[in-house]
Amino acid sequence: MKKIISIVGIICALGAVVSSATQFYSLTYAPAIIAFLCALYLIYISKTAPTKPKAIQYIILLVIISIGLTIYKGTIETSEDNHTEQLEPINIEQEDEPEID
């Protein structure tokens, strides 16, 4: 059970890093959360039976990297709708407003 959870956690963490580096960075949160939950479960299991913590460290490190990249791309992403050409001013002639008695 411990090996399966660590394999699922590492695969999800790697998937989160790969998706955060592509244009599908908004889909990063799901595998990152799954990987983080696997790491928490591995921490819980390791309290009862002592094991090597390398898999847990790698999973958490990869999750932190993927979340960091996702936040960076989400805040720095530039919009492609920016038009830099000069706009011509529009002159609107206002009609005489009726006087109020």
SULNOR-V697671 format. One record per residue. N is the residue number from 1. RES is the residue in one small letter. PHI is phi in degrees with one decimal (* if undefined). OMEGA is omega in whole degrees, -180 to 180 (NA if undefined). BURIAL is + if it has 9 or more other C-alpha atoms within 8 Angstrom, else -. Layout:
BEGIN
n & res & phi & omega & burial
N & RES & PHI & OMEGA & BURIAL
N & RES & PHI & OMEGA & BURIAL
END
This chain:
BEGIN
n & res & phi & omega & burial
1 & m & * & -178 & -
2 & k & -66.1 & 180 & -
3 & k & -68.1 & -180 & -
4 & i & -64.8 & -180 & -
5 & i & -64.5 & 180 & +
6 & s & -69.3 & 177 & +
7 & i & -67.2 & 178 & -
8 & v & -62.8 & 179 & +
9 & g & -63.7 & 180 & +
10 & i & -67.9 & 179 & +
11 & i & -64.1 & 179 & +
12 & c & -66.3 & 179 & +
13 & a & -66.2 & 177 & +
14 & l & -66.2 & 176 & +
15 & g & -62.9 & 178 & +
16 & a & -67.6 & 179 & +
17 & v & -66.7 & -180 & +
18 & v & -65.7 & -179 & +
19 & s & -71.3 & 178 & +
20 & s & -75.5 & 180 & +
21 & a & -92.4 & -180 & +
22 & t & -105.0 & -180 & -
23 & q & -75.8 & 179 & -
24 & f & -96.2 & -175 & +
25 & y & -68.9 & 179 & +
26 & s & -73.1 & 178 & -
27 & l & -89.8 & -174 & -
28 & t & -73.6 & -171 & +
29 & y & -65.0 & -178 & +
30 & a & -63.1 & 179 & -
31 & p & -67.4 & 178 & +
32 & a & -67.8 & 178 & +
33 & i & -67.5 & 178 & -
34 & i & -62.4 & 179 & +
35 & a & -65.1 & 179 & +
36 & f & -66.0 & 177 & +
37 & l & -65.1 & 175 & -
38 & c & -63.5 & 178 & +
39 & a & -65.4 & 177 & +
40 & l & -63.2 & 178 & -
41 & y & -65.3 & 177 & -
42 & l & -66.4 & 176 & +
43 & i & -64.3 & 179 & +
44 & y & -63.4 & 179 & -
45 & i & -67.4 & -177 & +
46 & s & -69.9 & 176 & +
47 & k & -69.1 & -179 & -
48 & t & -81.5 & 180 & -
49 & a & -126.7 & -177 & -
50 & p & -64.0 & 179 & -
51 & t & -138.3 & 177 & -
52 & k & -77.4 & -176 & -
53 & p & -89.2 & -176 & -
54 & k & -63.0 & -179 & -
55 & a & -63.6 & 179 & +
56 & i & -64.3 & -180 & +
57 & q & -64.3 & 179 & -
58 & y & -65.0 & -179 & +
59 & i & -62.8 & -178 & +
60 & i & -65.5 & 178 & +
61 & l & -62.5 & 179 & -
62 & l & -66.3 & 178 & +
63 & v & -65.6 & 179 & +
64 & i & -63.5 & 178 & -
65 & i & -63.0 & -178 & +
66 & s & -67.1 & 178 & +
67 & i & -66.6 & 177 & +
68 & g & -62.5 & 178 & -
69 & l & -64.6 & 180 & +
70 & t & -65.7 & 178 & +
71 & i & -64.8 & 179 & -
72 & y & -61.3 & -178 & -
73 & k & -68.3 & 179 & +
74 & g & -70.6 & -178 & -
75 & t & -90.9 & -175 & -
76 & i & -94.6 & -177 & -
77 & e & -55.0 & 179 & -
78 & t & -95.2 & 179 & -
79 & s & -81.9 & 179 & -
80 & e & -86.7 & -179 & -
81 & d & -89.6 & -179 & -
82 & n & -72.6 & 177 & -
83 & h & -107.3 & -176 & -
84 & t & -103.4 & -179 & -
85 & e & -78.3 & -176 & -
86 & q & -70.1 & 178 & -
87 & l & -94.6 & 179 & -
88 & e & -82.1 & 178 & -
89 & p & -70.5 & -180 & -
90 & i & -104.9 & 178 & -
91 & n & -96.7 & 179 & -
92 & i & -109.2 & 179 & -
93 & e & -82.4 & -180 & -
94 & q & -88.3 & 178 & -
95 & e & -78.3 & 178 & -
96 & d & -63.5 & 179 & -
97 & e & -80.9 & 179 & -
98 & p & -67.2 & -180 & -
99 & e & -77.1 & 179 & -
100 & i & -99.9 & -179 & -
101 & d & -88.3 & NA & -
END
